[in-house]
Amino acid sequence: MAQHILSGGVTTYNGLIGAIIITLVLMLLQVGVSSLARLGAKSYALTYFPSALVLALLSSMSPDEAGKIALGFAWWLAVVFLLLWAGLCVVLRRVPSGPPKGEDSFVQVTDVLWRNVMLMSAIFLFVGFAGNNDSVMHYRMKAEGMLVKRDFAGVLAVGTKSNEADAALTQLRVYALAREGRLADELFKYPVKGTSSDMIPMDGATRCLLYPNDSIYRFLGAKPAKPMDAKLYLSALQHSGHASEAVRDYVLCGYLIDRDLDGFANALPRYYEINDSLPQHYREALTLYTHLRANPVLVYHNDVMDTDYEDLQELEKTFASDEERNNAVRPQYSSTYWWYFEYGH
């Protein structure tokens, strides 16, 4: 991601080659540091700290709000760590590092070994804590990498065991589901974050970092002349006659993401016949709308859907607090629009 952004998308990062180059550079840095520091055997592992600090800086990178690269911690903090390390090296060089008289060779080797293992463990704990540990960010980068390969099913497999998400990851899943023709049936099987305005990668936080935004625009019909709200963009596509078939589900799912049941109920007949062949989430939304509105503009009933929704309501009545109800209904209903409407955040 960092290389792609810093090069303006001109270069492509190869994981294997990148790993080899980074490892070799860090090894050469350690060799140079070792020759300068001249530490004893018991503290030799400290010669790896500058290399580890560079690795921590590399792995701490993340995009800022403007889509530029930012380090996970301030550069001055890295300087402080280096100064503390240099001071420690000066102190250790003055401490005798030879073995006590009469100590056998096995004890000597064991002592040197455990000291260096402990030092290396501490150094790599530092690298781990200093690096970018934002799991959603990693999901997003992996998903965009899958999109570059046109592996839309692979995108949908990323982070499926996690309830963590953000608007950018949701936007990628919306696009992948639409490419697979599964958007209206499976969107709310994933954690949904953001609003309908985040469904299109404009200038906001949902702009793609690796995958070309233009590919999404072409899929929907046309590239916008300037950044605009997603609803306005989708409406403009429809009025211009450039809208692809996927736009209808973007529009309808946008209403559902915003929990705008009235807007959804008014728009749905323009795109679908109201019957039991409707996609899963549309049937769920219509069932919910029919139960919540005293004077609905359209009424939808399905015996199975009505029974499931009534079972949900009965289950909710047995718990007093919102947290208890959420924990009770999540296992069975978390993949439905009903759960998102009541408990999704």
C-alpha positions in Angstrom: 0.0 0.0 0.0 2.8 2.4 1.0 4.8 1.8 -2.2 1.6 2.1 -4.3 0.7 5.5 -2.8 4.2 6.9 -2.7 4.8 6.0 -6.3 1.5 7.4 -7.4 0.4 3.9 -8.5 3.3 3.5 -11.0 5.0 0.6 -9.3 3.7 -2.7 -7.9 4.9 -4.3 -4.8 6.0 -8.0 -5.0 5.7 -9.7 -1.6 8.6 -12.2 -2.1 11.0 -9.8 -3.7 10.1 -7.1 -1.1 10.7 -9.5 1.8 14.1 -10.6 0.5 15.3 -7.0 -0.1 14.1 -5.7 3.3 15.7 -8.7 5.1 19.0 -8.3 3.3 19.1 -4.5 4.0 18.3 -5.0 7.7 20.9 -7.8 7.9 23.6 -5.5 6.4 22.6 -2.7 8.8 23.0 -5.2 11.7 26.5 -6.2 10.5 27.5 -2.5 10.3 26.1 -1.7 13.8 27.8 -4.8 15.3 31.2 -3.7 14.0 30.7 -0.2 15.4 29.1 -1.1 18.7 31.6 -3.9 19.6 29.3 -5.4 22.3 30.2 -8.5 24.2 28.6 -11.9 23.6 26.1 -11.5 26.4 24.5 -8.4 24.9 25.1 -9.1 21.2 21.4 -9.2 20.4 21.2 -5.4 21.0 23.0 -4.9 17.7 19.8 -5.9 16.0 17.8 -3.1 17.6 18.4 -0.4 14.9 17.3 -2.9 12.2 14.3 -3.8 14.3 13.5 0.0 14.6 13.6 0.4 10.8 11.3 -2.7 10.5 8.9 -1.2 13.1 8.8 2.1 11.1 8.1 0.3 7.9 5.3 -1.9 9.4 3.7 1.1 11.2 2.7 2.9 8.0 -1.0 3.6 7.4 -3.0 6.0 5.2 -4.1 9.3 6.8 -7.5 11.1 6.0 -6.0 12.6 2.9 -4.9 9.2 1.5 -1.3 10.0 2.2 1.2 7.8 4.1 1.7 8.4 7.8 3.9 6.6 10.3 2.4 5.0 13.3 4.6 6.9 15.7 6.5 10.2 15.5 9.9 10.3 14.0 11.3 12.0 17.2 10.2 9.0 19.2 12.4 6.8 17.0 15.3 9.2 17.6 14.7 8.9 21.4 14.8 5.1 21.1 18.1 5.3 19.2 19.6 7.6 21.8 18.6 5.4 24.6 20.0 2.3 22.8 23.3 4.1 22.1 23.5 5.1 25.8 22.9 1.5 26.8 25.6 0.3 24.4 28.1 2.7 25.9 27.4 1.5 29.4 27.5 -2.2 28.4 30.9 -1.8 26.7 32.4 -0.7 30.0 31.0 -3.7 31.9 33.3 -6.7 31.9 31.7 -9.4 29.7 34.0 -12.3 30.3 32.9 -15.4 32.3 33.7 -15.6 36.0 36.7 -17.7 36.9 36.0 -21.4 37.4 32.7 -21.3 35.5 32.4 -24.3 33.1 31.8 -23.8 29.4 28.2 -25.2 29.5 27.1 -22.6 32.0 28.8 -19.9 30.0 27.0 -20.9 26.8 23.7 -21.2 28.6 24.1 -17.8 30.2 24.9 -16.1 26.9 22.1 -17.9 25.2 19.3 -17.0 27.6 20.4 -13.4 27.8 20.3 -13.0 24.0 17.0 -14.8 23.6 15.4 -12.5 26.2 16.8 -9.4 24.4 15.6 -10.6 21.0 12.2 -11.4 22.4 11.9 -7.9 23.9 13.0 -6.4 20.6 10.4 -8.2 18.6 7.7 -7.5 21.1 8.6 -3.9 20.4 8.3 -4.4 16.7 4.9 -6.1 17.1 3.5 -3.3 19.3 4.9 -0.5 17.1 3.6 -1.9 13.9 0.2 -1.3 12.4 -2.1 -3.6 14.4 -5.4 -2.3 12.9 -7.1 -5.5 11.9 -9.7 -3.7 9.8 -6.9 -1.9 7.9 -5.3 -5.3 7.1 -8.7 -6.7 6.0 -9.1 -3.7 3.7 -5.7 -4.0 2.1 -6.1 -7.7 1.6 -9.6 -7.2 0.1 -8.2 -4.5 -2.3 -5.4 -6.9 -3.3 -8.1 -9.5 -4.2 -10.0 -6.9 -6.2 -6.8 -6.2 -8.2 -6.8 -9.9 -9.1 -10.5 -9.8 -9.8 -11.1 -12.4 -7.1 -14.4 -11.1 -5.9 -15.2 -14.3 -3.9 -11.8 -13.9 -2.2 -12.8 -10.4 -1.2 -15.9 -11.7 0.6 -13.8 -14.3 2.4 -11.6 -11.7 4.1 -12.4 -11.1 7.7 -15.5 -13.2 7.8 -14.8 -14.4 11.3 -14.6 -10.9 12.7 -17.3 -8.4 13.7 -14.9 -5.5 13.0 -15.4 -3.3 9.9 -15.4 0.3 8.8 -17.1 2.2 6.0 -14.2 1.5 3.6 -14.3 -2.2 4.1 -18.1 -2.2 3.7 -17.8 -0.3 0.4 -15.4 -3.0 -0.9 -17.8 -5.7 0.2 -20.8 -3.9 -1.4 -18.8 -3.8 -4.7 -17.7 -7.4 -4.5 -21.2 -8.6 -3.7 -22.6 -6.6 -6.6 -20.0 -8.1 -9.0 -21.1 -11.5 -7.8 -24.8 -10.7 -8.1 -25.3 -11.3 -4.4 -25.7 -7.8 -2.9 -29.4 -7.8 -2.1 -29.2 -11.3 -0.6 -26.1 -11.2 1.5 -25.1 -7.6 2.3 -26.2 -7.8 5.9 -24.5 -11.1 6.6 -21.4 -8.9 7.0 -20.9 -6.1 9.5 -22.2 -2.9 7.8 -20.6 0.4 8.8 -21.2 3.9 7.4 -24.1 5.3 5.4 -25.3 5.2 1.8 -22.9 8.1 1.1 -19.9 5.7 1.8 -21.0 3.2 -0.8 -19.1 5.0 -3.6 -15.4 5.8 -3.4 -15.4 9.5 -3.8 -12.9 11.8 -1.9 -13.9 10.5 1.5 -12.5 7.7 3.7 -13.9 5.0 1.4 -11.7 5.9 -1.5 -9.7 2.9 -2.6 -6.0 2.9 -2.0 -4.8 0.0 -4.2 -7.8 -0.8 -6.5 -8.6 1.7 -9.2 -11.6 3.7 -8.2 -12.4 4.1 -12.0 -13.1 0.4 -12.2 -16.0 0.8 -9.7 -17.3 3.8 -11.7 -17.2 1.8 -15.0 -19.0 -1.1 -13.4 -21.8 1.3 -12.3 -22.0 3.1 -15.6 -19.8 6.2 -15.8 -17.1 8.1 -13.9 -18.5 11.3 -12.1 -17.3 14.6 -13.5 -16.5 15.7 -10.0 -16.8 14.3 -6.5 -20.4 14.2 -5.3 -22.7 12.4 -2.8 -23.3 8.8 -3.6 -27.1 9.3 -3.9 -26.7 12.2 -6.3 -24.2 10.1 -8.4 -26.5 7.1 -8.6 -29.4 9.4 -9.5 -27.4 11.1 -12.2 -26.5 7.8 -13.7 -30.1 6.8 -13.9 -31.2 10.1 -15.4 -28.4 10.0 -18.0 -29.2 6.5 -19.1 -25.7 5.2 -18.3 -26.7 3.2 -15.2 -25.8 -0.4 -15.2 -28.2 -3.1 -13.8 -26.2 -3.0 -10.5 -27.3 0.6 -9.8 -30.8 -0.5 -8.7 -29.4 -2.6 -5.9 -27.0 0.1 -4.9 -29.9 2.5 -4.6 -32.2 0.1 -2.7 -29.4 -1.1 -0.4 -28.5 2.5 0.3 -32.0 3.1 1.7 -31.6 0.0 3.8 -28.2 1.0 5.2 -29.7 4.4 6.1 -32.6 2.6 7.7 -34.9 4.6 5.5 -37.8 2.1 5.2 -40.2 4.6 3.7 -37.7 5.6 0.9 -37.1 1.9 0.3 -40.8 1.0 0.1 -41.5 3.9 -2.3 -38.5 3.0 -4.6 -38.8 -0.8 -4.6 -41.7 -1.1 -7.1 -39.7 0.9 -9.7 -37.2 -1.9 -9.9 -38.9 -5.2 -8.8 -42.2 -6.9 -8.8 -43.5 -7.3 -5.2 -43.6 -11.0 -4.8 -41.9 -13.9 -3.0 -39.0 -13.9 -5.6 -37.6 -10.7 -4.2 -34.0 -10.9 -2.8 -33.7 -12.0 0.8 -32.9 -8.6 2.4 -35.7 -6.9 0.4 -38.3 -9.4 1.7 -36.9 -8.9 5.3 -37.1 -5.1 4.9 -40.7 -5.2 3.5 -41.8 -7.5 6.4 -40.3 -5.1 8.9 -41.9 -2.1 7.1 -45.3 -3.8 7.0 -45.2 -4.5 10.8 -43.9 -1.0 11.8 -46.1 1.3 9.7 -49.8 1.9 10.5 -50.5 3.0 6.9 -47.9 1.4 4.7 -47.7 2.4 1.0 -47.4 -1.3 0.2 -48.1 -4.4 2.2 -46.1 -7.6 1.9 -46.8 -10.9 3.7 -45.0 -14.2 3.5 -45.9 -16.9 6.0 -42.3 -18.0 6.6 -40.9 -14.5 6.8 -43.8 -13.3 9.1 -43.3 -16.2 11.4 -39.5 -15.7 11.7 -40.0 -12.0 12.4 -42.7 -12.7 15.1 -40.3 -15.3 16.7 -37.7 -12.6 16.8 -40.1 -10.2 18.6 -41.1 -12.9 21.1 -37.4 -13.6 21.8 -36.7 -9.9 22.4 -39.6 -9.6 24.9 -37.9 -12.1 27.3 -35.0 -9.8 28.0 -35.0 -6.4 29.7 -31.9 -4.6 28.5 -30.7 -3.9 24.9 -27.5 -5.7 25.6 -29.2 -8.8 26.7 -31.6 -8.8 23.7 -28.7 -8.2 21.4 -26.7 -11.1 22.8 -29.8 -13.4 22.6 -30.8 -12.6 19.1 -27.4 -12.3 17.5 -26.6 -16.0 17.0 -29.8 -16.6 15.0 -30.6 -13.3 13.4 -27.2 -11.4 12.9 -27.3 -12.2 9.2 -30.7 -10.5 8.7 -31.7 -7.0 8.0 -33.8 -7.1 11.1 -30.8 -7.4 13.3 -29.0 -4.6 11.5 -32.0 -2.3 11.8 -32.3 -2.7 15.5 -28.7 -3.4 16.7 -26.3 -2.6 13.9 -24.0 0.4 14.7 
